[in-house]
Amino acid sequence: MRASIAILTHQQQGLSPKSHLGYILRESWAPEGRRVVVHQGLKRPPPADLGFLHVDLTTVPESYRQLGAAYPRCVNGAAPAIAKRRISRHLLGAEDAYDGPVLVKTDLNHAGVPERRLALASAGRWRRLVERLRRALPPAWTGCLRDDRYLLFERRSQVPDWVWRAPGLVVERFLVERRGELYAMHMWFFLGDRDAVGTSLASAPLVKGENTVQRLPPHEDVPESLRQRRRELGFDYGKFDYVIVEGEAVLFDASRTPHASRNGLSERGREICRRLAPGIDRFLGR
């Protein structure tokens, strides 16, 4: 039977059950009786009305892009690259005059973890040993961040020279949104014409799960400038992390393959997925 939707995944990744798309397929599309096939790898994909490119890498390989191009319409087919140098408009160079707070992060999305996993999966024992040794050495020697964690500096001038020489790292202005004594971070999830924004409030400027003290209910208040940025970047589905500073939306990170934490989706995360699920009809002409 012809599938309505073919989800195209990497040979070594597949569709993670902890991904938001996996939850949407399992809890919304399947119970509705939608015909969906998850295709893994580069073999000839199944016929379908819609392709859905879901490869968890910063840059989608051309071979996988060609799979998506075989369909009349392919979700995220126009968003192949999401490196920080493409996404962020607040990156700095060593000679820039700005000398406020900065973050040092990887150019690759998600600290380059998906790329590293793929490389090690096909590597021999010697290559894996070298990788463990490399990650144990001081960051100044390897140009890699320890434990994949951001580095925060109060001034750009405090950034060590080795960071500027590391091709895999970027330096970005550290801009924060205040909510009284707390700090806010917004996560805009979208699929087609459906939106859901999750706002987290934390006790520290660098908002993380471990310092979050409040998670606001999902809402749909998305700045128009971000919608325009989404169009420029070619996103049909994904997640944008941003803050509002002096009335301006500042985009930090973009993901085509949002995932839950190690503990799985929270109730807010499940509600966001339920809100997004009908957005697929935008691409099916319904």
VOBA-1610 file (N, C-alpha, C; in pm, whole numbers, padded with zeros to 5 digits, always signed):
BEGIN
Met+00085-00120+00000Met+00000+00000+00000Met+00088+00125+00000Arg+00051+00222-00080Arg+00127+00346-00089Arg+00121+00421+00044Ala+00238+00460+00096Ala+00241+00535+00221Ala+00211+00681+00195Ser+00142+00745+00287Ser+00120+00888+00278Ser+00248+00963+00310Ile+00325+00912+00407Ile+00445+00980+00455Ile+00558+00880+00465Ala+00673+00914+00408Ala+00795+00833+00422Ala+00895+00915+00503Ile+00927+00870+00623Ile+01025+00937+00708Ile+01162+00881+00674Leu+01250+00967+00623Leu+01381+00925+00573Leu+01486+00948+00680Thr+01548+00840+00730Thr+01644+00849+00840Thr+01780+00792+00798His+01882+00827+00875His+02017+00780+00847His+02028+00631+00876Gln+02114+00564+00800Gln+02133+00420+00815Gln+02168+00382+00958Gln+02250+00463+01027Gln+02296+00430+01161Gln+02217+00499+01271Gln+02108+00567+01234Gln+02030+00637+01335Gln+01887+00587+01346Gly+01818+00576+01233Gly+01678+00541+01239Gly+01597+00653+01303Leu+01479+00619+01352Leu+01393+00716+01420Leu+01392+00683+01568Ser+01455+00768+01648Ser+01464+00744+01792Ser+01326+00753+01857Pro+01293+00658+01945Pro+01164+00666+02016Pro+01157+00787+02109Lys+01275+00846+02142Lys+01277+00963+02229Lys+01269+01094+02152Ser+01266+01085+02019Ser+01252+01207+01941Ser+01107+01254+01944His+01088+01384+01926His+00953+01437+01920His+00876+01378+01802Leu+00944+01360+01689Leu+00877+01302+01574Leu+00835+01159+01601Gly+00919+01084+01671Gly+00883+00948+01707Gly+00757+00944+01793Tyr+00748+01037+01886Tyr+00628+01043+01972Tyr+00505+01080+01890Ile+00520+01179+01801Ile+00407+01222+01718Ile+00357+01105+01632Leu+00450+01032+01573Leu+00411+00916+01491Leu+00338+00812+01575Arg+00394+00781+01690Arg+00342+00672+01774Arg+00208+00708+01839Glu+00196+00832+01888Glu+00081+00868+01969Glu-00027+00947+01894Ser+00007+01001+01778Ser-00093+01080+01704Ser-00121+01023+01566Trp-00020+01014+01481Trp-00045+00973+01344Trp-00090+00827+01332Ala-00025+00736+01404Ala-00065+00595+01395Ala-00207+00572+01444Pro-00248+00624+01561Pro-00386+00605+01606Pro-00489+00667+01511Glu-00448+00770+01435Glu-00539+00832+01338Glu-00552+00749+01210Gly-00469+00646+01197Gly-00474+00562+01078Gly-00393+00615+00962Arg-00304+00709+00987Arg-00219+00761+00879Arg-00121+00652+00835Arg-00092+00647+00707Arg+00003+00550+00654Arg+00141+00614+00654Val+00228+00562+00739Val+00362+00617+00756Val+00463+00503+00751Val+00571+00522+00675Val+00681+00427+00669Val+00808+00497+00713Val+00883+00435+00805Val+01015+00486+00845Val+01119+00414+00761His+01189+00488+00676His+01289+00432+00586His+01428+00464+00641Gln+01511+00361+00655Gln+01642+00378+00715Gln+01750+00345+00611Gly+01838+00443+00583Gly+01948+00418+00491Gly+01922+00471+00351Leu+02011+00428+00258Leu+02013+00484+00123Leu+01954+00391+00017Lys+01895+00280+00058Lys+01827+00196-00039Lys+01707+00270-00096Arg+01655+00218-00205Arg+01543+00284-00272Arg+01429+00305-00173Pro+01386+00429-00153Pro+01281+00455-00054Pro+01143+00417-00107Pro+01047+00401-00018Pro+00913+00360-00062Pro+00840+00476-00128Pro+00746+00445-00218Pro+00663+00552-00275Pro+00574+00612-00167Ala+00554+00742-00173Ala+00471+00812-00075Ala+00431+00947-00131Asp+00329+01006-00071Asp+00286+01139-00112Asp+00380+01247-00058Leu+00450+01214+00051Leu+00533+01314+00118Leu+00657+01248+00176Gly+00774+01309+00151Gly+00896+01268+00219Gly+00918+01356+00341Phe+00983+01300+00442Phe+01012+01375+00565Phe+01158+01346+00600Leu+01247+01440+00568Leu+01389+01420+00590Leu+01422+01439+00737His+01470+01333+00802His+01492+01336+00947His+01629+01274+00978Val+01734+01346+00940Val+01872+01300+00961Val+01935+01389+01068Asp+01978+01327+01178Asp+02028+01402+01293Asp+02177+01433+01277Leu+02208+01522+01183Leu+02344+01570+01160Leu+02337+01720+01131Thr+02446+01791+01160Thr+02447+01935+01134Thr+02427+01963+00986Thr+02493+01888+00901Thr+02477+01900+00756Thr+02429+01765+00701Val+02314+01767+00636Val+02260+01644+00579Val+02342+01606+00457Pro+02396+01484+00450Pro+02473+01441+00333Pro+02391+01452+00205Glu+02458+01482+00096Glu+02390+01500-00031Glu+02312+01374-00072Ser+02365+01258-00038Ser+02297+01133-00075Ser+02158+01123-00010Tyr+02145+01171+00111Tyr+02015+01168+00178Tyr+01924+01278+00125Arg+01983+01392+00089Arg+01903+01497+00028Arg+01842+01450-00103Gln+01917+01368-00177Gln+01866+01316-00303Gln+01747+01223-00280Leu+01747+01149-00170Leu+01631+01065-00138Leu+01506+01152-00124Gly+01521+01262-00051Gly+01407+01350-00031Gly+01360+01416-00158Ala+01454+01444-00248Ala+01420+01513-00373Ala+01335+01426-00465Ala+01327+01297-00438Ala+01249+01207-00522Ala+01098+01219-00498Tyr+01059+01291-00390Tyr+00918+01303-00356Tyr+00861+01436-00405Pro+00731+01441-00430Pro+00669+01566-00474Pro+00693+01680-00376Arg+00698+01648-00248Arg+00726+01746-00143Arg+00805+01675-00034Cys+00905+01742+00022Cys+00985+01680+00128Cys+01001+01778+00243Val+00950+01741+00360Val+00962+01824+00479Val+01111+01841+00514Asn+01152+01964+00533Asn+01290+02003+00565Asn+01389+01973+00454Gly+01341+01951+00336Gly+01432+01930+00224Gly+01512+02053+00188Ala+01466+02171+00232Ala+01536+02296+00201Ala+01617+02348+00319Ala+01640+02264+00420Ala+01717+02306+00538Ala+01830+02208+00565Pro+01928+02197+00474Pro+02031+02094+00488Pro+02140+02125+00590Ala+02160+02254+00626Ala+02275+02290+00710Ala+02231+02381+00824Ile+02272+02346+00947Ile+02231+02424+01064Ile+02349+02453+01158Ala+02470+02467+01101Ala+02586+02502+01183Ala+02565+02640+01245Lys+02631+02666+01359Lys+02617+02795+01426Lys+02656+02910+01335Arg+02755+02890+01251Arg+02798+02997+01161Arg+02689+03032+01060Arg+02596+02943+01039Arg+02483+02972+00951Arg+02365+03028+01030Ile+02344+02979+01151Ile+02225+03012+01228Ile+02238+03145+01303Ser+02352+03165+01371Ser+02365+03278+01463Ser+02406+03406+01391Arg+02349+03517+01436Arg+02386+03649+01386Arg+02464+03728+01491His+02513+03659+01594His+02581+03728+01703His+02719+03667+01732Leu+02780+03608+01630Leu+02914+03553+01647Leu+03017+03665+01641Leu+03131+03641+01705Leu+03236+03742+01717Leu+03368+03689+01664Gly+03454+03782+01625Gly+03591+03750+01588Gly+03687+03803+01693Ala+03813+03760+01685Ala+03913+03797+01786Ala+03937+03948+01791Glu+03912+04018+01682Glu+03941+04162+01676Glu+03818+04250+01695Asp+03702+04192+01720Asp+03582+04273+01736Asp+03591+04362+01859Ala+03530+04480+01851Ala+03539+04577+01960Ala+03454+04538+02079Tyr+03349+04461+02057Tyr+03262+04419+02168Tyr+03344+04347+02274Asp+03321+04385+02401Asp+03396+04319+02508Asp+03306+04283+02626Gly+03183+04245+02593Gly+03090+04199+02696Gly+03098+04049+02714Pro+02998+03990+02783Pro+02997+03846+02808Pro+02984+03765+02679Val+03052+03651+02675Val+03048+03565+02556Val+03040+03418+02596Leu+02987+03338+02503Leu+02986+03192+02516Leu+03075+03133+02408Val+03149+03029+02444Val+03223+02952+02347Val+03150+02819+02328Lys+03116+02786+02204Lys+03042+02663+02175Lys+03093+02604+02044Thr+03046+02484+02014Thr+03087+02419+01889Thr+03007+02475+01772Asp+03071+02479+01655Asp+03000+02518+01534Asp+02897+02412+01498Leu+02929+02285+01523Leu+02836+02177+01495Leu+02720+02179+01594Asn+02604+02137+01549Asn+02487+02131+01635Asn+02504+02021+01740His+02445+02044+01859His+02447+01945+01967His+02590+01900+01998Ala+02682+01998+01999Ala+02822+01974+02033Ala+02891+01874+01941Gly+02832+01846+01825Gly+02892+01750+01733Gly+02880+01606+01776Val+02796+01579+01877Val+02782+01442+01927Val+02732+01345+01819Pro+02629+01378+01740Pro+02585+01282+01636Pro+02696+01248+01537Glu+02773+01349+01495Glu+02882+01323+01401Glu+02988+01233+01462Arg+03019+01255+01589Arg+03119+01174+01657Arg+03072+01029+01671Arg+02946+01011+01701Arg+02893+00876+01715Arg+02900+00800+01583Leu+02868+00866+01474Leu+02875+00800+01344Leu+03018+00761+01310Ala+03112+00853+01338Ala+03252+00825+01307Ala+03304+00707+01387Leu+03267+00700+01514Leu+03317+00592+01600Leu+03248+00459+01571Ala+03125+00464+01523Ala+03051+00340+01496Ala+03120+00256+01390Ser+03185+00323+01294Ser+03251+00251+01186Ser+03403+00245+01204Ala+03452+00295+01318Ala+03597+00299+01343Ala+03646+00172+01410Gly+03773+00147+01395Gly+03835+00033+01462Gly+03871+00065+01606Arg+03927-00035+01674Arg+03960-00017+01816Arg+04064+00092+01835Trp+04163+00100+01744Trp+04267+00202+01756Trp+04208+00342+01745Arg+04116+00361+01651Arg+04054+00492+01634Arg+03972+00530+01757Arg+03903+00436+01817Arg+03825+00465+01937Arg+03916+00498+02054Leu+04032+00431+02062Leu+04128+00461+02168Leu+04183+00602+02154Val+04213+00641+02030Val+04264+00776+02003Val+04160+00880+02042Glu+04035+00852+02014Glu+03928+00947+02048Glu+03915+00963+02200Arg+03924+00853+02274Arg+03917+00864+02420Arg+04034+00944+02474Leu+04152+00922+02417Leu+04270+00996+02460Leu+04254+01144+02428Arg+04205+01172+02310Arg+04189+01313+02269Arg+04095+01387+02363Arg+03989+01323+02405Arg+03892+01390+02490Arg+03939+01400+02634Ala+04045+01327+02669Ala+04102+01336+02803Ala+04209+01444+02813Leu+04260+01488+02698Leu+04366+01590+02697Leu+04308+01728+02723Pro+04390+01825+02763Pro+04342+01961+02787Pro+04281+02022+02660Pro+04172+02095+02673Pro+04108+02156+02555Pro+04202+02243+02473Ala+04298+02308+02539Ala+04392+02394+02466Ala+04477+02315+02368Trp+04494+02184+02393Trp+04572+02099+02304Trp+04489+02048+02187Thr+04361+02024+02212Thr+04278+01955+02113Thr+04180+02047+02040Gly+04154+02164+02096Gly+04053+02252+02036Gly+03912+02204+02057Cys+03892+02114+02155Cys+03760+02060+02185Cys+03716+02104+02325Leu+03587+02120+02346Leu+03535+02158+02475Leu+03525+02036+02567Arg+03568+02052+02690Arg+03563+01943+02787Arg+03418+01906+02819Asp+03386+01778+02805Asp+03253+01726+02834Asp+03144+01795+02750Asp+03182+01852+02635Asp+03088+01916+02543Asp+03011+02031+02608Arg+03070+02094+02709Arg+03003+02203+02779Arg+03051+02338+02728Tyr+02959+02434+02722Tyr+02995+02569+02683Tyr+03096+02629+02780Leu+03175+02723+02730Leu+03261+02805+02815Leu+03201+02946+02820Leu+03188+03000+02940Leu+03131+03133+02959Leu+03237+03227+03013Phe+03252+03342+02947Phe+03349+03443+02990Phe+03277+03576+03008Glu+03317+03651+03110Glu+03254+03780+03135Glu+03291+03883+03029Arg+03406+03864+02962Arg+03448+03956+02857Arg+03507+03878+02738Arg+03486+03931+02618Arg+03543+03868+02500Arg+03694+03862+02508Ser+03756+03964+02568Ser+03902+03969+02578Ser+03960+03860+02666Gln+03875+03793+02745Gln+03922+03683+02830Gln+03929+03549+02756Val+03874+03545+02637Val+03875+03419+02560Val+04019+03384+02524Pro+04066+03265+02560Pro+04205+03228+02532Pro+04233+03214+02382Asp+04357+03233+02345Asp+04396+03231+02204Asp+04362+03099+02135Trp+04373+02987+02210Trp+04350+02858+02145Trp+04207+02845+02093Val+04111+02914+02157Val+03973+02908+02111Val+03961+02971+01973Trp+04025+03087+01953Trp+04015+03154+01823Trp+04081+03072+01712Arg+04177+02988+01749Arg+04247+02906+01648Arg+04173+02775+01618Ala+04077+02739+01702Ala+04007+02611+01685Ala+03897+02623+01580Pro+03909+02558+01465Pro+03809+02574+01358Pro+03671+02523+01395Gly+03664+02432+01492Gly+03534+02375+01528Gly+03459+02453+01633Leu+03515+02565+01681Leu+03451+02643+01787Leu+03410+02781+01735Val+03308+02838+01799Val+03264+02974+01770Val+03249+03050+01902Val+03258+03181+01892Val+03240+03269+02008Val+03118+03357+01979Glu+03024+03356+02072Glu+02897+03424+02051Glu+02867+03518+02167Arg+02809+03631+02137Arg+02763+03721+02244Arg+02668+03646+02336Phe+02687+03664+02466Phe+02599+03599+02563Phe+02493+03699+02605Leu+02375+03684+02545Leu+02263+03775+02570Leu+02157+03701+02651Val+02102+03768+02752Val+02008+03702+02843Val+01876+03780+02849Glu+01772+03707+02880Glu+01640+03767+02903Glu+01606+03753+03051Arg+01578+03864+03116Arg+01545+03862+03258Arg+01395+03857+03279Arg+01354+03782+03379Arg+01217+03778+03428Arg+01223+03796+03579Gly+01231+03922+03623Gly+01252+03948+03765Gly+01389+03900+03806Glu+01394+03812+03904Glu+01522+03756+03950Glu+01564+03633+03870Leu+01479+03590+03777Leu+01507+03469+03699Leu+01548+03505+03557Tyr+01588+03400+03483Tyr+01630+03414+03344Tyr+01543+03322+03258Ala+01511+03370+03137Ala+01419+03295+03050Ala+01488+03243+02926Met+01442+03129+02879Met+01480+03073+02750Met+01354+03017+02685His+01334+03050+02557His+01217+03004+02484His+01257+02898+02382Met+01174+02796+02368Met+01195+02690+02270Met+01072+02682+02182Trp+01087+02729+02057Trp+00975+02731+01963Trp+00979+02604+01879Phe+00876+02520+01897Phe+00859+02399+01818Phe+00756+02428+01709Phe+00779+02375+01590Phe+00685+02403+01481Phe+00683+02287+01382Leu+00568+02271+01319Leu+00550+02178+01208Leu+00444+02239+01118Gly+00483+02275+00996Gly+00388+02341+00908Gly+00336+02469+00970Asp+00204+02479+00983Asp+00143+02599+01039Asp+00108+02585+01187Arg+00162+02484+01253Arg+00135+02464+01396Arg+00258+02504+01478Asp+00230+02576+01588Asp+00336+02628+01674Asp+00312+02588+01819Ala+00420+02577+01895Ala+00412+02561+02039Ala+00544+02609+02099Val+00536+02705+02189Val+00655+02761+02252Val+00657+02718+02398Gly+00769+02658+02439Gly+00790+02625+02579Gly+00891+02721+02639Thr+00854+02790+02744Thr+00942+02886+02810Thr+00988+02830+02944Ser+01121+02830+02964Ser+01179+02784+03090Ser+01241+02901+03164Leu+01219+02905+03296Leu+01276+03008+03382Leu+01378+02942+03474Ala+01497+03001+03482Ala+01606+02941+03558Ala+01668+03042+03654Ser+01742+02989+03748Ser+01806+03073+03850Ser+01940+03127+03806Ala+01993+03076+03693Ala+02124+03118+03644Ala+02110+03169+03501Pro+02199+03259+03457Pro+02187+03316+03323Pro+02191+03213+03211Leu+02272+03108+03227Leu+02279+03002+03126Leu+02171+02899+03160Val+02058+02909+03092Val+01941+02829+03128Val+01961+02685+03085Lys+01958+02595+03182Lys+01972+02451+03158Lys+01866+02377+03237Gly+01849+02249+03203Gly+01750+02170+03275Gly+01777+02163+03423Glu+01906+02155+03461Glu+01939+02139+03602Glu+01915+02263+03686Asn+01909+02381+03623Asn+01883+02502+03704Asn+01746+02563+03676Thr+01664+02496+03595Thr+01530+02545+03567Thr+01442+02530+03691Val+01373+02638+03726Val+01286+02635+03844Val+01139+02641+03807Gln+01108+02678+03681Gln+00969+02684+03639Gln+00960+02666+03488Arg+00862+02586+03444Arg+00835+02567+03302Arg+00694+02616+03275Leu+00682+02718+03192Leu+00552+02777+03165Leu+00472+02690+03067Pro+00339+02697+03073Pro+00256+02619+02978Pro+00287+02660+02834Pro+00271+02568+02740Pro+00297+02601+02599Pro+00207+02716+02551His+00265+02801+02467His+00189+02911+02409His+00231+02926+02263Glu+00169+03021+02192Glu+00194+03037+02048Glu+00237+03179+02014Asp+00293+03249+02109Asp+00336+03388+02088Asp+00478+03387+02030Val+00488+03384+01899Val+00617+03375+01830Val+00647+03509+01761Pro+00763+03568+01787Pro+00799+03695+01722Pro+00801+03680+01569Glu+00750+03779+01498Glu+00745+03774+01353Glu+00885+03764+01292Ser+00984+03827+01357Ser+01121+03820+01305Ser+01173+03677+01305Leu+01130+03595+01401Leu+01171+03455+01403Leu+01101+03376+01292Arg+00976+03408+01268Arg+00907+03341+01157Arg+00978+03371+01024Gln+01021+03495+01009Gln+01094+03531+00888Gln+01226+03456+00880Arg+01296+03444+00994Arg+01422+03370+00997Arg+01399+03223+00962Arg+01291+03167+01008Arg+01258+03029+00974Arg+01242+03013+00823Arg+01174+03108+00761Arg+01157+03102+00615Arg+01291+03112+00544Glu+01378+03201+00592Glu+01509+03218+00530Glu+01592+03090+00538Leu+01581+03019+00650Leu+01660+02898+00672Leu+01597+02774+00611Gly+01474+02784+00562Gly+01410+02673+00492Gly+01350+02566+00581Phe+01320+02597+00706Phe+01269+02498+00801Phe+01119+02475+00782Asp+01079+02349+00777Asp+00937+02309+00782Asp+00901+02256+00920Tyr+00998+02191+00983Tyr+00977+02127+01113Tyr+01103+02144+01196Gly+01087+02166+01326Gly+01205+02175+01411Gly+01182+02254+01537Lys+01293+02305+01592Lys+01291+02379+01717Lys+01394+02491+01711Phe+01354+02611+01752Phe+01444+02725+01764Phe+01453+02764+01912Asp+01575+02780+01962Asp+01597+02831+02097Asp+01630+02980+02088Tyr+01560+03062+02167Tyr+01581+03205+02156Tyr+01548+03276+02287Val+01593+03401+02296Val+01556+03492+02405Val+01510+03622+02343Ile+01445+03705+02425Ile+01403+03838+02383Ile+01487+03940+02459Val+01564+04020+02387Val+01651+04121+02448Val+01618+04257+02387Glu+01573+04347+02472Glu+01535+04482+02428Glu+01437+04476+02310Gly+01341+04385+02322Gly+01237+04372+02221Gly+01276+04295+02097Glu+01400+04248+02090Glu+01448+04175+01973Glu+01463+04026+02005Ala+01413+03942+01915Ala+01431+03797+01931Ala+01570+03758+01885Val+01644+03690+01972Val+01782+03648+01944Val+01785+03496+01934Leu+01809+03445+01813Leu+01813+03301+01789Leu+01952+03246+01824Phe+01956+03144+01910Phe+02081+03082+01950Phe+02107+02949+01878Asp+02008+02863+01879Asp+02025+02728+01825Asp+01903+02688+01745Ala+01925+02603+01645Ala+01816+02548+01564Ala+01837+02399+01548Ser+01728+02324+01555Ser+01736+02179+01541Ser+01627+02130+01447Arg+01663+02036+01357Arg+01566+01970+01270Arg+01512+01843+01333Thr+01578+01796+01440Thr+01542+01666+01498Thr+01534+01676+01650Pro+01443+01758+01704Pro+01436+01775+01850Pro+01412+01643+01922His+01482+01630+02036His+01474+01510+02119His+01435+01546+02262Ala+01382+01448+02332Ala+01355+01463+02474Ala+01484+01443+02552Ser+01480+01470+02680Ser+01593+01446+02767Ser+01608+01296+02792Arg+01708+01259+02871Arg+01729+01116+02901Arg+01607+01052+02967Asn+01532+01133+03040Asn+01416+01081+03111Asn+01290+01074+03025Gly+01303+01109+02899Gly+01188+01108+02810Gly+01111+01239+02812Leu+01004+01243+02735Leu+00926+01365+02724Leu+00848+01392+02853Ser+00851+01519+02893Ser+00768+01563+03006Ser+00625+01576+02958Glu+00534+01604+03049Glu+00396+01626+03009Glu+00385+01748+02919Arg+00465+01852+02947Arg+00464+01968+02858Arg+00515+01929+02719Gly+00617+01846+02714Gly+00669+01800+02585Gly+00567+01721+02508Arg+00491+01636+02577Arg+00387+01557+02510Arg+00275+01648+02457Glu+00242+01751+02535Glu+00140+01846+02490Glu+00188+01921+02367Ile+00315+01958+02363Ile+00371+02025+02246Ile+00359+01935+02124Cys+00393+01808+02139Cys+00383+01713+02026Cys+00240+01701+01977Arg+00145+01695+02069Arg+00004+01685+02029Arg-00039+01808+01950Arg+00012+01923+01988Arg-00023+02046+01916Arg+00037+02048+01775Leu+00155+01992+01761Leu+00223+01996+01631Leu+00167+01894+01533Ala+00119+01781+01580Ala+00084+01667+01494Ala-00002+01706+01374Pro-00109+01787+01388Pro-00192+01819+01271Pro-00121+01903+01166Gly-00004+01959+01199Gly+00068+02042+01104Gly+00114+01969+00980Ile+00115+01836+00984Ile+00158+01759+00867Ile+00061+01777+00751Asp-00065+01809+00782Asp-00165+01824+00676Asp-00132+01941+00584Arg-00054+02035+00634Arg-00014+02149+00551Arg+00064+02102+00428Phe+00136+01993+00443Phe+00222+01943+00335Phe+00150+01838+00250Leu+00039+01786+00301Leu-00036+01685+00229Leu-00152+01746+00151Gly-00160+01879+00152Gly-00265+01946+00076Gly-00401+01936+00136Arg-00406+01922+00270Arg-00537+01908+00335Arg-00566+02032+00419
//
